[in-house]
Amino acid sequence: MAIICLSADRQHADRESRELATRLDGIGIDTGIRLWAGESEWYDFDSGDSGPQTEAAREYVAAVMAPTGRTPLASREALESSLVGDRTPIAELLPEAREAAGRRTPGSEAQWAAVRLQKFHTSGRPLTDRDAARLLVALDCIPVRDRLWDDMSPETAASHVTMWTDLTKRAPDDVRAAPASLLAFASWLSGDGAKAQCALDQVPRDSRYFLAGLVAAAIETTMHPREWESIKRIGQDTDFAAHQPGPQARPARSAPGL
């Protein structure tokens, strides 16, 4: 197995990759290559070889990633800024959306949200401001959120990333915990750990949102996304909460709490 670290900090990448290599070696997996890549150069920790990242290499990576709907960004700062958009239009519609939600049942909202999600999977078109406001308010109801979360799989993860990226960019603080956490989970499930981390940073720090803590624990414990399906199957037959990572596995700002 090769370990490739994409980071602005080469020393940090060396420490982290060395620790991971040691852990993998302990379970019989040989890591013959440890590489670091910054914005303009690469370095082989084992051989000491290094060189520049050529424009041709960057174009090749962009071409390979294009079919996945993801594009390489120059830095973490660029990735973080890509999750921040104009949040005023939805903020202005939230009072109306909350008033309308009070006249509907959670079941009807869950059904509407599920249908709206399937329409997005089919068309890929961003939600209108009014639909976005309605969905963000509906996500305050945990069963509604979990119905959309349950739709996530390796096959649908890319579509979820696209949808929740857009809604995270547009969601005001008081309704951003759910879409940002769903984006973090979908990003992790599709193998994009960097975007998952940046999505977690978009969860308001005072929300103590459980799903954000679950994703943070999965990243910190280097859990592989393919393990999720087996955990999910366990949860269908038993109390799923009993299989969540304990509080000690979560960062303080992501402790349990819906």
KEVO-504940 format. One record per residue (C-alpha): residue number from 1; x, y, z. Coordinates in Angstrom, 3 decimals, decimal comma. Example, Ala and Ser with C-alpha at 12.3 -4.5 7.8 and 13.67 -1.06 7.14 Angstrom:
2
+-----+----------+----------+----------+
! seq !       xx !       yy !       zz !
+-----+----------+----------+----------+
!   1 !   12,300 !   -4,500 !    7,800 !
!   2 !   13,670 !   -1,060 !    7,140 !
+-----+----------+----------+----------+
This chain:
258
+-----+----------+----------+----------+
! seq !       xx !       yy !       zz !
+-----+----------+----------+----------+
!   1 !    0,000 !    0,000 !    0,000 !
!   2 !    1,157 !    3,530 !   -0,736 !
!   3 !    0,463 !    6,421 !    1,637 !
!   4 !    0,110 !    9,779 !   -0,121 !
!   5 !   -0,291 !   12,921 !    1,974 !
!   6 !   -1,738 !   16,060 !    0,399 !
!   7 !   -0,856 !   18,871 !    2,780 !
!   8 !    0,799 !   22,260 !    3,033 !
!   9 !    2,834 !   20,998 !    6,021 !
!  10 !    5,436 !   18,424 !    5,001 !
!  11 !    6,645 !   17,744 !    8,566 !
!  12 !    3,096 !   17,070 !    9,748 !
!  13 !    2,567 !   14,756 !    6,776 !
!  14 !    5,762 !   12,877 !    7,675 !
!  15 !    4,636 !   12,317 !   11,285 !
!  16 !    1,100 !   11,283 !   10,372 !
!  17 !    2,136 !    8,958 !    7,537 !
!  18 !    4,804 !    7,338 !    9,717 !
!  19 !    2,237 !    6,649 !   12,448 !
!  20 !   -0,223 !    5,216 !    9,931 !
!  21 !    2,488 !    3,055 !    8,374 !
!  22 !    3,337 !    1,659 !   11,820 !
!  23 !   -0,310 !    0,839 !   12,518 !
!  24 !   -0,727 !   -0,857 !    9,143 !
!  25 !    2,474 !   -2,828 !    9,627 !
!  26 !    1,020 !   -4,110 !   12,900 !
!  27 !   -1,815 !   -5,798 !   10,981 !
!  28 !    0,421 !   -7,190 !    8,259 !
!  29 !    0,066 !   -4,495 !    5,589 !
!  30 !    3,349 !   -3,308 !    4,091 !
!  31 !    3,554 !    0,360 !    3,117 !
!  32 !    6,403 !    0,522 !    0,662 !
!  33 !    5,798 !    4,135 !   -0,347 !
!  34 !    5,185 !    7,273 !    1,696 !
!  35 !    4,776 !   10,367 !   -0,468 !
!  36 !    4,008 !   14,001 !    0,298 !
!  37 !    2,563 !   16,453 !   -2,215 !
!  38 !    2,178 !   20,176 !   -1,652 !
!  39 !    0,870 !   22,763 !   -4,049 !
!  40 !    3,937 !   22,768 !   -6,281 !
!  41 !    6,258 !   19,891 !   -5,314 !
!  42 !    6,367 !   16,304 !   -4,093 !
!  43 !    8,713 !   14,387 !   -1,779 !
!  44 !    9,333 !   10,671 !   -1,137 !
!  45 !    9,893 !   10,228 !    2,617 !
!  46 !   11,613 !    6,869 !    2,180 !
!  47 !   14,021 !    7,549 !   -0,686 !
!  48 !   14,440 !   11,302 !   -0,324 !
!  49 !   13,561 !   11,839 !   -3,989 !
!  50 !   11,644 !   14,999 !   -4,777 !
!  51 !   10,533 !   17,131 !   -7,684 !
!  52 !    8,055 !   19,724 !   -8,934 !
!  53 !    4,409 !   19,074 !   -9,687 !
!  54 !    4,157 !   19,769 !  -13,382 !
!  55 !    1,241 !   21,458 !  -15,093 !
!  56 !    0,717 !   18,250 !  -17,071 !
!  57 !    0,322 !   16,307 !  -13,821 !
!  58 !   -2,222 !   18,789 !  -12,465 !
!  59 !   -4,203 !   18,627 !  -15,718 !
!  60 !   -4,175 !   14,820 !  -15,578 !
!  61 !   -5,535 !   14,789 !  -12,009 !
!  62 !   -8,262 !   17,261 !  -12,969 !
!  63 !   -9,253 !   15,107 !  -15,947 !
!  64 !   -9,420 !   11,941 !  -13,840 !
!  65 !  -11,533 !   13,642 !  -11,147 !
!  66 !  -13,934 !   15,352 !  -13,552 !
!  67 !  -16,300 !   12,354 !  -13,990 !
!  68 !  -16,720 !   12,148 !  -10,190 !
!  69 !  -18,044 !   15,677 !  -10,013 !
!  70 !  -15,069 !   16,774 !   -7,897 !
!  71 !  -12,298 !   19,146 !   -8,859 !
!  72 !   -8,874 !   19,503 !   -7,211 !
!  73 !   -8,419 !   22,720 !   -5,284 !
!  74 !   -5,107 !   24,467 !   -4,723 !
!  75 !   -5,291 !   24,552 !   -0,916 !
!  76 !   -7,376 !   23,811 !    2,143 !
!  77 !   -8,283 !   27,497 !    2,202 !
!  78 !   -9,736 !   27,202 !   -1,300 !
!  79 !  -11,713 !   24,117 !   -0,273 !
!  80 !  -13,048 !   25,877 !    2,808 !
!  81 !  -14,087 !   28,949 !    0,827 !
!  82 !  -15,910 !   26,731 !   -1,687 !
!  83 !  -18,382 !   25,847 !    1,096 !
!  84 !  -19,347 !   29,447 !    1,832 !
!  85 !  -21,861 !   31,217 !   -0,391 !
!  86 !  -24,613 !   33,823 !   -0,227 !
!  87 !  -26,769 !   32,841 !    2,748 !
!  88 !  -29,064 !   35,870 !    2,746 !
!  89 !  -31,810 !   34,615 !    0,355 !
!  90 !  -32,574 !   31,535 !    2,452 !
!  91 !  -32,245 !   33,441 !    5,719 !
!  92 !  -35,024 !   35,758 !    4,537 !
!  93 !  -37,301 !   32,787 !    3,743 !
!  94 !  -36,777 !   30,852 !    6,990 !
!  95 !  -39,543 !   32,557 !    9,042 !
!  96 !  -42,089 !   31,723 !    6,338 !
!  97 !  -40,736 !   28,166 !    6,016 !
!  98 !  -40,970 !   27,586 !    9,770 !
!  99 !  -44,519 !   28,902 !    9,906 !
! 100 !  -45,540 !   26,595 !    7,052 !
! 101 !  -43,789 !   23,638 !    8,693 !
! 102 !  -45,932 !   24,115 !   11,787 !
! 103 !  -48,994 !   23,290 !    9,698 !
! 104 !  -47,538 !   20,031 !    8,369 !
! 105 !  -46,834 !   16,666 !    9,994 !
! 106 !  -43,314 !   15,229 !   10,291 !
! 107 !  -44,461 !   12,302 !    8,153 !
! 108 !  -45,595 !   14,509 !    5,290 !
! 109 !  -42,349 !   16,497 !    5,447 !
! 110 !  -40,293 !   13,317 !    5,412 !
! 111 !  -42,171 !   12,116 !    2,351 !
! 112 !  -41,734 !   15,459 !    0,588 !
! 113 !  -38,022 !   15,549 !    1,435 !
! 114 !  -37,494 !   12,010 !    0,116 !
! 115 !  -39,260 !   12,824 !   -3,155 !
! 116 !  -37,303 !   16,070 !   -3,497 !
! 117 !  -34,046 !   14,189 !   -2,960 !
! 118 !  -34,911 !   11,682 !   -5,677 !
! 119 !  -35,696 !   14,541 !   -8,065 !
! 120 !  -32,236 !   15,932 !   -7,368 !
! 121 !  -30,619 !   12,554 !   -8,007 !
! 122 !  -32,355 !   12,513 !  -11,397 !
! 123 !  -31,861 !   16,115 !  -12,523 !
! 124 !  -28,882 !   17,395 !  -10,536 !
! 125 !  -30,469 !   20,852 !  -10,493 !
! 126 !  -29,948 !   22,967 !   -7,360 !
! 127 !  -32,980 !   23,500 !   -5,160 !
! 128 !  -34,803 !   26,796 !   -5,434 !
! 129 !  -34,408 !   29,117 !   -2,446 !
! 130 !  -37,943 !   28,279 !   -1,307 !
! 131 !  -37,430 !   24,497 !   -1,555 !
! 132 !  -34,025 !   24,843 !    0,103 !
! 133 !  -35,527 !   26,772 !    3,020 !
! 134 !  -38,278 !   24,180 !    3,418 !
! 135 !  -35,805 !   21,297 !    3,359 !
! 136 !  -33,415 !   22,939 !    5,826 !
! 137 !  -36,266 !   23,531 !    8,272 !
! 138 !  -37,502 !   19,955 !    7,779 !
! 139 !  -34,028 !   18,633 !    8,645 !
! 140 !  -34,464 !   19,993 !   12,175 !
! 141 !  -36,671 !   16,916 !   12,635 !
! 142 !  -34,216 !   14,044 !   13,174 !
! 143 !  -36,419 !   11,346 !   11,542 !
! 144 !  -36,616 !   13,506 !    8,399 !
! 145 !  -32,849 !   13,947 !    8,371 !
! 146 !  -32,285 !   10,258 !    8,984 !
! 147 !  -34,547 !    9,309 !    6,079 !
! 148 !  -32,257 !   11,249 !    3,731 !
! 149 !  -29,135 !    9,977 !    5,493 !
! 150 !  -30,378 !    6,407 !    5,014 !
! 151 !  -30,407 !    7,037 !    1,252 !
! 152 !  -26,620 !    7,384 !    1,267 !
! 153 !  -24,595 !    4,546 !   -0,228 !
! 154 !  -21,416 !    4,265 !   -2,288 !
! 155 !  -23,649 !    4,522 !   -5,372 !
! 156 !  -25,474 !    7,708 !   -4,304 !
! 157 !  -22,668 !    9,408 !   -2,356 !
! 158 !  -21,496 !   11,617 !   -5,245 !
! 159 !  -24,993 !   12,994 !   -5,794 !
! 160 !  -25,373 !   13,627 !   -2,073 !
! 161 !  -22,034 !   15,468 !   -2,005 !
! 162 !  -23,230 !   17,766 !   -4,775 !
! 163 !  -26,578 !   18,469 !   -3,109 !
! 164 !  -25,271 !   19,035 !    0,416 !
! 165 !  -22,341 !   21,126 !   -0,819 !
! 166 !  -24,830 !   23,518 !   -2,382 !
! 167 !  -27,061 !   23,620 !    0,707 !
! 168 !  -24,123 !   24,033 !    3,095 !
! 169 !  -22,987 !   27,045 !    1,067 !
! 170 !  -26,461 !   28,595 !    1,251 !
! 171 !  -27,587 !   27,641 !    4,781 !
! 172 !  -27,586 !   30,264 !    7,559 !
! 173 !  -25,965 !   29,328 !   10,867 !
! 174 !  -29,140 !   28,155 !   12,625 !
! 175 !  -29,943 !   25,524 !    9,974 !
! 176 !  -26,451 !   24,575 !    8,762 !
! 177 !  -25,572 !   21,772 !   11,197 !
! 178 !  -27,661 !   19,168 !    9,345 !
! 179 !  -26,577 !   19,845 !    5,733 !
! 180 !  -22,926 !   20,280 !    6,737 !
! 181 !  -22,979 !   17,005 !    8,681 !
! 182 !  -24,677 !   15,192 !    5,806 !
! 183 !  -22,061 !   16,647 !    3,453 !
! 184 !  -19,291 !   15,472 !    5,770 !
! 185 !  -20,726 !   11,950 !    5,843 !
! 186 !  -21,279 !   11,786 !    2,078 !
! 187 !  -17,755 !   13,104 !    1,449 !
! 188 !  -16,251 !   10,536 !    3,822 !
! 189 !  -18,348 !    7,765 !    2,251 !
! 190 !  -17,050 !    8,738 !   -1,199 !
! 191 !  -13,438 !    8,791 !    0,019 !
! 192 !  -12,928 !   12,572 !    0,169 !
! 193 !  -11,592 !   13,018 !    3,689 !
! 194 !  -10,391 !   16,579 !    3,099 !
! 195 !  -13,851 !   17,769 !    2,123 !
! 196 !  -15,380 !   15,851 !    5,020 !
! 197 !  -13,122 !   17,727 !    7,433 !
! 198 !  -13,957 !   21,083 !    5,867 !
! 199 !  -17,669 !   20,249 !    6,017 !
! 200 !  -17,336 !   19,515 !    9,739 !
! 201 !  -15,811 !   22,961 !   10,157 !
! 202 !  -19,041 !   24,403 !    8,748 !
! 203 !  -21,078 !   22,867 !   11,588 !
! 204 !  -21,671 !   25,710 !   14,089 !
! 205 !  -19,417 !   25,081 !   17,048 !
! 206 !  -22,152 !   25,435 !   19,647 !
! 207 !  -24,498 !   22,909 !   18,023 !
! 208 !  -22,898 !   19,723 !   19,465 !
! 209 !  -24,496 !   17,844 !   16,584 !
! 210 !  -24,382 !   14,049 !   16,928 !
! 211 !  -23,969 !   13,192 !   13,242 !
! 212 !  -20,978 !   15,526 !   13,021 !
! 213 !  -19,424 !   13,672 !   15,950 !
! 214 !  -20,022 !   10,346 !   14,220 !
! 215 !  -18,172 !   11,490 !   11,090 !
! 216 !  -15,357 !   12,997 !   13,156 !
! 217 !  -14,957 !    9,698 !   15,004 !
! 218 !  -14,890 !    7,744 !   11,728 !
! 219 !  -12,118 !    9,997 !   10,410 !
! 220 !  -10,091 !    9,995 !   13,622 !
! 221 !  -10,194 !    6,211 !   13,931 !
! 222 !   -9,345 !    5,791 !   10,203 !
! 223 !  -12,499 !    3,733 !    9,718 !
! 224 !  -12,847 !    2,635 !    6,091 !
! 225 !  -16,104 !    3,725 !    4,384 !
! 226 !  -16,865 !    0,143 !    3,353 !
! 227 !  -17,327 !   -0,729 !    7,036 !
! 228 !  -20,391 !    1,514 !    7,147 !
! 229 !  -22,678 !   -0,949 !    5,385 !
! 230 !  -21,983 !   -3,656 !    7,971 !
! 231 !  -22,603 !   -1,219 !   10,834 !
! 232 !  -25,776 !   -0,084 !    9,120 !
! 233 !  -26,998 !   -3,694 !    8,866 !
! 234 !  -26,357 !   -4,195 !   12,581 !
! 235 !  -28,366 !   -1,056 !   13,294 !
! 236 !  -31,361 !   -2,394 !   11,393 !
! 237 !  -31,690 !   -5,321 !   13,787 !
! 238 !  -30,563 !   -3,785 !   17,080 !
! 239 !  -30,416 !   -0,479 !   18,893 !
! 240 !  -28,223 !    1,532 !   16,522 !
! 241 !  -27,285 !    3,992 !   19,268 !
! 242 !  -25,486 !    1,185 !   21,077 !
! 243 !  -23,088 !    0,916 !   18,141 !
! 244 !  -22,208 !    4,610 !   17,940 !
! 245 !  -18,659 !    5,599 !   18,925 !
! 246 !  -18,455 !    6,513 !   22,613 !
! 247 !  -17,933 !   10,097 !   23,781 !
! 248 !  -14,218 !    9,480 !   24,174 !
! 249 !  -13,957 !    8,945 !   20,399 !
! 250 !  -15,380 !   12,358 !   19,560 !
! 251 !  -13,770 !   15,775 !   19,706 !
! 252 !  -15,180 !   17,943 !   22,490 !
! 253 !  -17,107 !   20,175 !   20,111 !
! 254 !  -18,816 !   17,162 !   18,517 !
! 255 !  -20,047 !   15,374 !   21,598 !
! 256 !  -23,358 !   13,489 !   21,548 !
! 257 !  -26,469 !   15,504 !   20,965 !
! 258 !  -28,900 !   15,424 !   18,072 !
+-----+----------+----------+----------+
